[in-house]
Every structure is written in C-alpha cells, then in structure tokens.
C-alpha cells in the first residue's frame, strides 16, 4: 500500500477537519482505521477521509484495505494533530536572516520542507536546493545550500501559536524570494508545480487539503508605479482563492506590512508607501484578515528582517492570528480618524490621531518619531503620546492645515519607533487628511520644464507651448522652486511646467494648483485656467480645476516670474468621484503620473 497524499510519517494533521488520504493505484477496497481498541471503517480506497483524532500525539495511525480475502496493511508513525499553516510570499517569508539568530526547535512544531518531507521546524525551512516544484528552479535556478542565512518569521510564529493554543503546529513552506503578485496569480493553480500558487495548492492537497490559516509576507516586488494601482484587487483575489481551495470561506489570513528598504533611492518612497497603506487597509476591507506592522524592526541586510526581529515578527503574527481565529486578544493597531484643532494659546494647528486595538498605552523608546506632513510649508515640530492617541503640533494655523496630508513612515527607509505595551507597532499609513479623507496624490516633484523665456506680463497673450524645448527636472520638495534661475535672470521671465498622467478607468479629477505669480494652465492643449493676478505667497491647493479624465492626459502650466517675485508652483491631482465608504476602505484606483 502506497500513500500519495494526506498522511505521512512525522506530519502534522489539521485538527477538527476532514483530512483526505489518497492511495496509489491499483489499491482498492474498504478502508479501516484502528481507532481506540477497534477497527473503524472510514471509506473506500483509493480516496477516503481519516477518522478524526484529538489534538496532540504523536500517533501511530494503522490502516487496512480489505477486499475479499486480501488485506493490505500500513502504519504511519509519529503523526501529530494540531494546526497547519501555509507560509507564503517572497524573501522575508522565505527567510534571509542570519542563522545565528534562529530560534531553537520545538518537538511539537514541524515543517513540510521544500523537498516534500516533514521534519522538526528548524530554519531554514525553505530548503530551495532540494525543492520538488519546478517553478522554484525556473525563477531562480538550481540553488546551493545556504549555511549562513535562512531565518524567517514562520518558525517563531508556529512556536508562539503552540504556546497560545497548547496544540502541535505545522508549517507548509511555500514562499519564494523576489516574487510579485503577478507570479502568485491564483489563475495558474492548475499548473501545479510550474507556478507559485499551483505549487502551494499542490502542497496543500498533498497534506490533506485542510489548514488553519495563511501567513503572508509580500509586496516589495509590487512597489512600483505599474503594480501599485492593482495591488488591493490582486490581494482580494488571492485571499479568495486560498479560502476556496482550502474549503473554508472564513479561513484566517494574516499578512505582514512590508518593512523598509535602504538602497532604493528617493523615488522609491511613494510606491513603497502606497503598498504599505493598502496593506494596512486590508484589515478593515476583508473579514478575518489582519495586517502586522514591521516598520520598527531591524534588518540583517538592505531589505531583509534579521536578528531577534524575526522572533518578534513571528510572535506578532501569532498574536494577530489568535485574535482573528478566537476573538481573544486584540487585532493589530490601526489609525483612527484625525481631529484638527487650533492651539488655544498660539493658534497653531494640533492634530490628534486616535489608534484602535492598543494594548495599554502607546510608547516609544525615546522621543516618538515617524510622522510627517506631505503639504507644502507645513511640518510636524512636536509629537506627543497620550494613551492610545498621538498628538501632533504643526507649523501652521488651523486654516493652513485644513486638508494637510499626514503620514507615518514616509519614504522607503524611515525611522519609526512607536509601539504599544505588547510590543506591537503602529503601522505605516497615509496620507490621511487633517480635515477629512480625500483621494489625492502627493505633490508632483518631477516635471518637464522649459528654460526661462522672455517675460509675458500677466500671461494674457501666452498660448499653449506647441514648439518648446523641454528637459526633465526633479525638485527636492513639494514646491517646484526655480528661485535661483529667476534671481540670476534679473528681470521678468516666463516658464512652463509639464507632466503627464494616465487613469485605468474614467474619473472625475481636479488639478490642484498653488502659485506665486500670474498663471495659466492647459489640459490636453485646452486652456482650463488663468489667474493674471497671482502673487505671493504660493498656497498649496489654492485653485481646483475640475475635469473628466479617461486614458492618458497632459497638463501644462505657465508661470510668470512677476519681475522676480514669483518662484514656482505646487501641483497635484485629486479624485472627486470616490464615495465616503471607498475613502475609508481604500483600494480605489487613482491617476498614475508618468
């Protein structure tokens, strides 16, 4: 008798579910399992359901297949019954931390390694050099054993789950470094070992088809302008597929919010933060999903969680999973609705952000850091913790701060140090708006610009620039400031800014402009705005020009230097046809500046 799937020496069986076993042909007949002191008929070969056993073990599971006078016998030994988890995603789940920081193994925590063998869970559990599934070789080639690295959060997660539940734990190792949501497309399930989701599905079915939940760490490979708008929809599809294929529409799914990266440059910040913000919103968007922050953890290299931080992350994953499954404990921390007020003493803006699911009080090892305002001319100059809330004092009046975009963890390599008393971090989030939620992009910093041209006064006679020479210019701040060029010119000058964007669906948009001199704007060559009296100071979002967008568009802005008194513009896009519920949930499409 040979078993193809569902029961192996040293495995962990999922408790309280139907676990299916399949025998190799030509074995047929009635199947009996030795339960207690007697034999119990459990089905007919080649495919049958095991009789359920109490959580614990180890068990020796004796089977007989009887057909007439023929009896085939097999005993599968050292089987535990408890909870089984899929650990999937990319390199931070695969494990790239240094082995010197690996947790000591526990005899009741086991892993189904990449070679399709169950053993005691000891990092690295993703032994790619012995992988069975071809997809891993197709992506990265045949790998050599790694003797120095390979620690991830999955082993620590399973050990903490054993402590919380008191039952054995098993992990199906399914991650692969550097992989994107496109590579994890569940539509490729039936390719089995030739696709990532297919290989994960194959491993699930080989182990009886039932699990307790999924832990997931992925998103770094999707932190780019093309993939960002599709991330939430792809995650919804992936979670639905796991639930369908595990036979449980309420299957818990806990993901890690991507942490940080130290060498991707300033341009990586916006897409990186966009993935992080969508990830924390998934906890509100999909039932029985939780998002675990990792922004405060240490790295072992430029991008991979390392040191004792993998143990901390594993425990956070377990705490979140336990809360999702049982309702005991608290889900990961989420930001609430900010409140904007004026300081009664000096009139400056004060923003209070409450947080949900805080154990005890918020705390930081030193001065709390990590908050910023992505609005021109306004900054955070003081951050204070007050119970489950953060109080920010801003460098502007309440009126100036209306609609200010507040972020926590801005950029791809921020410093963030706020946790609660259970060592659970505040997630990266934002922008959220001091005066309420808005669907607005960050200020544009990268334009095509012209050289300074002869002045044109109030711009009344200036037409769309059909024959100008353009060059790319990236500005270090939200204000596209040409002060030095204008000062060197010494007289009245004219300048043009240009950017292009595209939308994935028809949208009602606004071009938001701030300017400190005479200004005129065109969209797709059509004049949409002219203010001949523009003057200092430049106020972000001073003018909103509404229009309908579909496909790809061009925006051109002309600015007169007003005899050297004007220096530049603020520009960004806002979407107006998003409902309040969509704003709260996130995941809606936005324009992509190209």
WOHU-V741149 format. One record per residue. N is the residue number from 0. SS is DSSP state (2 for helix, 1 for strand, 0 for the rest). NEAR is the number of other ideal C-beta (glycine too) atoms within 12 Angstrom. D_CENTER is the distance of its C-alpha to the mean C-alpha in Angstrom with 1 decimal. Layout:
# WOHU-V741149
N&SS&NEAR&D_CENTER / N&SS&NEAR&D_CENTER
This chain:
# WOHU-V741149
0&0&29&45.5 / 1&0&20&42.2 / 2&1&32&38.8 / 3&1&23&36.2 / 4&1&28&33.3 / 5&0&35&32.5 / 6&0&44&34.6 / 7&0&32&35.0 / 8&0&21&36.4 / 9&0&30&34.2 / 10&0&42&31.4 / 11&1&47&29.6 / 12&1&47&30.2 / 13&1&40&28.0 / 14&0&31&30.2 / 15&0&21&31.3 / 16&0&27&30.5 / 17&0&23&32.5 / 18&0&40&32.1 / 19&1&29&33.6 / 20&1&41&35.7 / 21&1&28&37.1 / 22&1&29&40.2 / 23&0&18&41.4 / 24&0&12&44.2 / 25&0&14&47.1 / 26&0&29&46.8 / 27&0&21&47.6 / 28&1&25&49.2 / 29&1&24&48.5 / 30&1&39&46.0 / 31&1&28&46.8 / 32&1&34&44.7 / 33&1&24&46.5 / 34&1&19&45.3 / 35&0&12&47.2 / 36&0&7&50.8 / 37&1&11&50.9 / 38&1&20&49.6 / 39&1&23&47.5 / 40&1&21&47.2 / 41&1&31&43.5 / 42&1&27&43.6 / 43&1&20&44.8 / 44&1&31&43.9 / 45&0&26&42.0 / 46&1&28&39.1 / 47&1&32&39.1 / 48&1&24&37.2 / 49&0&39&37.8 / 50&0&28&39.4 / 51&0&22&37.0 / 52&0&32&37.4 / 53&0&17&36.7 / 54&0&28&33.6 / 55&1&19&34.9 / 56&1&27&37.1 / 57&1&25&37.7 / 58&1&32&39.5 / 59&1&19&41.8 / 60&1&37&41.4 / 61&1&28&44.7 / 62&1&38&44.9 / 63&1&27&47.9 / 64&1&34&48.3 / 65&1&24&51.8 / 66&1&19&53.6 / 67&0&10&57.4 / 68&0&7&58.8 / 69&1&16&55.8 / 70&1&18&53.3 / 71&1&27&50.3 / 72&1&20&48.8 / 73&1&27&45.6 / 74&1&19&44.1 / 75&1&32&40.4 / 76&1&19&40.2 / 77&1&25&37.9 / 78&1&39&35.5 / 79&1&39&33.3 / 80&1&35&32.1 / 81&1&37&29.0 / 82&1&42&25.3 / 83&1&48&23.4 / 84&1&54&19.7 / 85&1&51&17.7 / 86&1&52&15.5 / 87&1&46&13.5 / 88&1&47&11.0 / 89&0&38&11.9 / 90&2&41&13.9 / 91&2&50&12.5 / 92&2&54&13.1 / 93&2&44&16.2 / 94&0&47&17.3 / 95&0&37&18.6 / 96&1&41&20.0 / 97&1&27&23.8 / 98&2&24&25.9 / 99&2&17&28.0 / 100&2&31&25.3 / 101&0&31&24.9 / 102&0&33&25.7 / 103&0&15&29.1 / 104&0&22&29.1 / 105&0&25&30.1 / 106&0&20&32.6 / 107&0&29&30.9 / 108&1&39&27.4 / 109&1&43&27.4 / 110&1&44&25.2 / 111&1&41&25.8 / 112&0&36&25.6 / 113&0&39&25.1 / 114&0&21&28.9 / 115&0&27&28.9 / 116&0&23&30.7 / 117&1&34&30.1 / 118&1&30&30.7 / 119&1&31&30.0 / 120&0&46&26.4 / 121&0&30&26.6 / 122&0&44&24.1 / 123&0&40&23.6 / 124&0&43&23.2 / 125&0&46&21.7 / 126&0&29&25.2 / 127&2&36&24.5 / 128&2&21&28.1 / 129&2&23&29.4 / 130&0&34&27.0 / 131&0&25&28.5 / 132&0&33&26.2 / 133&2&21&27.1 / 134&2&33&23.6 / 135&2&36&22.8 / 136&2&20&26.0 / 137&2&20&25.5 / 138&2&28&22.2 / 139&2&25&23.3 / 140&0&13&27.0 / 141&0&14&28.9 / 142&0&22&27.6 / 143&0&12&29.8 / 144&0&18&29.5 / 145&0&22&27.5 / 146&0&12&29.6 / 147&0&19&27.8 / 148&1&30&24.0 / 149&1&39&21.8 / 150&1&39&20.6 / 151&0&51&17.2 / 152&0&55&16.2 / 153&2&55&17.4 / 154&2&48&21.1 / 155&2&42&20.7 / 156&2&49&18.7 / 157&2&50&21.6 / 158&2&37&24.2 / 159&2&33&22.9 / 160&2&45&22.8 / 161&2&35&26.4 / 162&2&21&27.3 / 163&2&26&25.9 / 164&2&28&27.4 / 165&0&15&30.4 / 166&0&28&30.0 / 167&1&42&29.2 / 168&1&48&25.8 / 169&1&52&24.8 / 170&1&55&21.7 / 171&1&47&21.5 / 172&1&48&20.0 / 173&0&51&18.1 / 174&0&45&15.5 / 175&0&38&16.3 / 176&0&33&15.4 / 177&0&25&14.4 / 178&0&35&13.6 / 179&0&28&11.8 / 180&0&40&11.0 / 181&0&23&14.6 / 182&0&35&16.0 / 183&0&42&14.5 / 184&0&25&16.2 / 185&2&31&17.9 / 186&2&20&20.8 / 187&2&25&21.9 / 188&2&26&22.5 / 189&2&18&26.2 / 190&2&22&26.2 / 191&2&22&25.6 / 192&2&28&25.6 / 193&2&22&25.3 / 194&0&29&21.7 / 195&2&46&18.6 / 196&2&41&18.2 / 197&2&30&22.0 / 198&2&41&22.4 / 199&2&46&20.1 / 200&2&36&22.2 / 201&2&33&25.4 / 202&2&46&24.6 / 203&2&41&23.9 / 204&2&31&27.2 / 205&2&33&29.1 / 206&0&44&28.4 / 207&0&38&29.6 / 208&0&32&26.8 / 209&0&36&25.7 / 210&0&43&22.9 / 211&0&45&21.8 / 212&1&44&18.0 / 213&1&47&14.9 / 214&1&50&12.6 / 215&1&45&9.6 / 216&1&47&7.9 / 217&0&41&6.7 / 218&0&46&5.2 / 219&2&40&8.0 / 220&2&34&10.4 / 221&2&35&9.0 / 222&0&37&9.1 / 223&0&25&12.5 / 224&2&26&14.5 / 225&2&19&15.3 / 226&2&28&12.0 / 227&2&35&10.1 / 228&0&32&12.4 / 229&0&28&12.0 / 230&2&42&8.4 / 231&2&35&8.8 / 232&2&26&12.2 / 233&2&32&11.4 / 234&2&38&9.2 / 235&2&26&12.2 / 236&2&24&14.5 / 237&2&43&13.2 / 238&2&40&13.3 / 239&2&24&16.7 / 240&2&32&17.9 / 241&2&41&17.3 / 242&2&27&19.2 / 243&2&20&21.9 / 244&2&28&22.5 / 245&0&35&22.6 / 246&0&20&25.0 / 247&0&27&23.2 / 248&0&17&21.8 / 249&0&20&20.7 / 250&0&36&19.0 / 251&1&38&16.6 / 252&1&43&13.0 / 253&1&48&11.0 / 254&1&50&7.6 / 255&1&51&6.7 / 256&0&50&4.5 / 257&0&47&5.4 / 258&0&44&9.0 / 259&0&41&11.3 / 260&0&31&13.6 / 261&0&20&17.2 / 262&0&13&18.9 / 263&0&23&17.1 / 264&0&16&19.3 / 265&2&19&19.1 / 266&2&18&18.1 / 267&2&29&14.6 / 268&2&28&13.7 / 269&2&35&13.2 / 270&2&36&10.8 / 271&2&41&8.8 / 272&2&40&8.8 / 273&2&40&8.4 / 274&2&46&4.9 / 275&2&47&4.4 / 276&2&44&7.0 / 277&2&43&6.1 / 278&2&50&3.7 / 279&2&46&6.9 / 280&2&35&9.1 / 281&2&39&8.7 / 282&2&38&10.8 / 283&2&30&13.5 / 284&2&30&13.2 / 285&0&33&13.8 / 286&0&19&16.5 / 287&0&28&16.2 / 288&1&38&12.4 / 289&1&43&11.1 / 290&1&48&8.1 / 291&1&51&9.5 / 292&0&49&9.3 / 293&0&47&10.6 / 294&0&47&11.5 / 295&0&37&15.1 / 296&0&37&15.6 / 297&0&24&17.9 / 298&1&27&17.6 / 299&0&30&20.3 / 300&0&20&19.9 / 301&0&20&18.1 / 302&0&32&14.5 / 303&0&38&14.9 / 304&1&49&15.0 / 305&0&35&18.7 / 306&0&23&21.8 / 307&0&23&21.9 / 308&2&33&18.3 / 309&2&46&17.4 / 310&2&32&19.8 / 311&2&34&18.3 / 312&2&50&14.8 / 313&2&49&16.6 / 314&2&33&18.5 / 315&2&47&15.7 / 316&2&50&14.2 / 317&2&44&17.8 / 318&2&37&18.4 / 319&2&47&15.6 / 320&2&46&16.7 / 321&2&32&20.3 / 322&2&31&19.7 / 323&2&35&18.1 / 324&2&28&21.0 / 325&2&21&23.9 / 326&0&11&23.3 / 327&0&14&24.5 / 328&0&24&22.8 / 329&0&27&20.0 / 330&0&38&16.4 / 331&0&46&13.9 / 332&0&45&14.7 / 333&1&40&13.9 / 334&1&42&15.7 / 335&1&23&18.7 / 336&1&23&20.8 / 337&1&37&22.3 / 338&1&24&26.1 / 339&1&33&28.0 / 340&1&23&31.5 / 341&1&22&34.2 / 342&0&23&35.5 / 343&0&9&39.0 / 344&0&9&40.5 / 345&0&16&39.3 / 346&0&18&37.5 / 347&1&26&34.3 / 348&1&37&30.9 / 349&1&34&29.3 / 350&1&46&25.9 / 351&1&28&25.2 / 352&1&40&21.7 / 353&1&24&21.9 / 354&1&38&19.2 / 355&1&25&19.0 / 356&0&33&19.2 / 357&0&31&20.7 / 358&0&25&22.9 / 359&0&18&26.0 / 360&0&20&25.3 / 361&1&35&22.8 / 362&1&27&23.9 / 363&1&24&23.5 / 364&0&15&25.4 / 365&0&12&27.1 / 366&0&17&26.8 / 367&0&29&23.4 / 368&0&26&21.4 / 369&0&37&18.1 / 370&1&43&19.0 / 371&1&35&20.0 / 372&1&38&21.4 / 373&0&37&20.7 / 374&0&41&24.1 / 375&0&39&27.2 / 376&0&28&29.7 / 377&0&37&27.9 / 378&0&27&26.4 / 379&1&35&25.6 / 380&1&20&28.6 / 381&1&22&28.3 / 382&1&33&25.7 / 383&1&24&27.0 / 384&1&33&25.7 / 385&1&19&27.6 / 386&0&19&26.9 / 387&0&27&23.6 / 388&1&29&23.5 / 389&1&40&23.0 / 390&1&28&25.8 / 391&1&41&25.5 / 392&1&30&28.7 / 393&1&38&28.4 / 394&1&25&31.0 / 395&1&33&32.2 / 396&1&23&33.9 / 397&2&25&32.4 / 398&2&18&33.3 / 399&2&29&31.6 / 400&2&37&28.4 / 401&0&26&28.3 / 402&0&36&25.0 / 403&0&42&23.8 / 404&1&43&20.0 / 405&1&41&18.7 / 406&1&39&15.6 / 407&1&46&14.6 / 408&0&40&13.3 / 409&0&36&14.3 / 410&0&31&14.3 / 411&0&31&12.9 / 412&0&26&15.1 / 413&0&30&15.9 / 414&0&23&18.0 / 415&0&36&16.8 / 416&0&27&19.0 / 417&1&41&18.9 / 418&1&32&18.8 / 419&1&34&20.9 / 420&0&18&23.9 / 421&0&25&22.1 / 422&0&29&20.0 / 423&0&41&16.7 / 424&1&45&14.8 / 425&0&47&14.1 / 426&0&47&10.5 / 427&0&48&9.8 / 428&1&46&10.6 / 429&1&43&12.9 / 430&1&40&15.1 / 431&1&42&17.0 / 432&1&31&20.7 / 433&0&39&23.5 / 434&0&26&25.7 / 435&0&21&23.3 / 436&0&30&20.3 / 437&0&34&20.7 / 438&1&34&18.9 / 439&1&36&19.6 / 440&0&37&18.5 / 441&0&36&18.9 / 442&0&39&22.4 / 443&0&41&23.3 / 444&0&31&24.5 / 445&1&27&25.3 / 446&1&34&28.4 / 447&1&27&31.4 / 448&1&35&34.4 / 449&0&28&38.2 / 450&0&21&40.6 / 451&0&30&42.6 / 452&1&26&45.2 / 453&1&17&48.5 / 454&0&27&48.0 / 455&0&28&48.3 / 456&0&22&49.0 / 457&0&25&47.3 / 458&0&37&45.8 / 459&0&17&48.0 / 460&0&16&49.2 / 461&0&31&45.9 / 462&0&20&44.7 / 463&0&24&41.5 / 464&0&29&41.4 / 465&0&14&42.0 / 466&0&10&43.4 / 467&0&22&41.6 / 468&0&14&40.3 / 469&0&21&36.6 / 470&1&16&34.6 / 471&1&16&31.0 / 472&1&24&30.4 / 473&1&18&27.2 / 474&0&27&27.7 / 475&0&12&26.4 / 476&0&24&26.0 / 477&0&32&25.4 / 478&0&33&29.2 / 479&1&39&30.4 / 480&1&32&33.4 / 481&0&33&36.4 / 482&2&25&38.7 / 483&2&13&40.2 / 484&2&24&41.1 / 485&2&30&42.7 / 486&2&18&44.6 / 487&2&14&46.0 / 488&2&23&47.2 / 489&0&13&49.3 / 490&0&19&49.9 / 491&0&25&48.2 / 492&1&34&45.6 / 493&1&36&43.3 / 494&1&46&39.8 / 495&1&40&37.3 / 496&1&41&33.4 / 497&1&38&31.6 / 498&1&38&28.1 / 499&1&26&26.9 / 500&1&33&24.0 / 501&1&25&23.3 / 502&1&28&22.0 / 503&1&22&20.9 / 504&1&21&23.1 / 505&1&17&25.9 / 506&1&30&25.0 / 507&1&22&27.1 / 508&1&34&26.3 / 509&1&32&27.8 / 510&1&42&28.6 / 511&1&40&28.4 / 512&1&42&30.9 / 513&1&37&32.3 / 514&1&45&35.4 / 515&0&35&38.4 / 516&0&40&41.1 / 517&0&36&42.3 / 518&1&44&39.6 / 519&1&39&39.4 / 520&1&39&36.5 / 521&1&30&36.3 / 522&1&31&33.8 / 523&0&22&34.7 / 524&0&16&38.0 / 525&1&17&38.9 / 526&1&24&39.7 / 527&1&29&37.7 / 528&1&31&38.4 / 529&1&28&41.1 / 530&1&31&41.8 / 531&0&22&44.9 / 532&0&20&45.0 / 533&0&34&41.6 / 534&0&23&42.1 / 535&0&21&40.6 / 536&0&21&38.2 / 537&0&35&35.2 / 538&0&27&33.2 / 539&0&39&29.6 / 540&0&36&29.4 / 541&0&28&33.2 / 542&1&29&33.5 / 543&1&26&31.5 / 544&1&32&32.7 / 545&1&20&31.5 / 546&1&31&31.5 / 547&1&20&30.2 / 548&1&33&28.0 / 549&1&17&27.7 / 550&1&18&26.9 / 551&1&18&27.2 / 552&1&30&29.0 / 553&1&30&30.6 / 554&1&41&31.1 / 555&1&38&34.0 / 556&1&47&35.0 / 557&1&45&38.4 / 558&1&51&39.2 / 559&1&43&42.7 / 560&0&39&43.1 / 561&0&32&45.7 / 562&0&20&48.1 / 563&0&24&45.4 / 564&0&24&44.0 / 565&0&41&40.8 / 566&0&34&38.1 / 567&1&42&35.0 / 568&1&50&32.5 / 569&1&40&29.2 / 570&1&46&27.4 / 571&1&43&24.3 / 572&1&38&23.6 / 573&1&36&23.0 / 574&1&36&22.6 / 575&0&26&25.1 / 576&0&23&25.0 / 577&0&25&21.9 / 578&0&13&22.9 / 579&2&14&22.3 / 580&2&13&20.5 / 581&2&22&18.1 / 582&2&26&17.7 / 583&2&22&16.9 / 584&2&23&14.4 / 585&0&38&12.7 / 586&0&31&11.6 / 587&0&30&15.1 / 588&0&28&16.1 / 589&0&41&17.2 / 590&0&40&19.6 / 591&1&31&18.7 / 592&1&31&21.0 / 593&0&19&22.6
